[in-house]
Amino acid sequence: MGKSTKNRLRRTMMFLNAHKASLVKDAFVYGADSIILDLEDAVSENQKDSARFSLFHTLTEGQYGDT
């Protein structure tokens, strides 16, 4: 039997500024095992609400495969 996705080895992690939808939308192209979406340090305080809104819509439409 294969390993479950919960326990699989994650060799590479890609950290992205979640406010930039174009980066998040195409992140799977780079083949990272995990994607970490930063809404804290990478997004200025006055843009956090719009970043959350944009990220929600990007994630609901995205195709991330095994990432």
Residue, then its C-alpha position, 0 to 999 in steps of 0.5 A: m500500500g502507498k503512503s497516505t498524503k498526510n504522512r508523505l515526505r515533503r522535501t520542498m516548501m514554497f513560501l508565497n505572498a498570498h496577496k499576489a493571486s498570479l503567484v498562488k494560481d500557478a504555484f503548482v507549476y514549480g513542483a513543490d511538495s508543499i505551498i505555504l501562503d503568507l498573509e502575515d509578513a508579506v502583506s501590509e496591514n491595510q491590504k490583509d482583507s483584500a488578500r484574504f478575499s483574493l486568496f479564497h477565490t484563487l484557492t477555490e478555482g485552483q488546480y494543485g494536483d499533489t501539491 
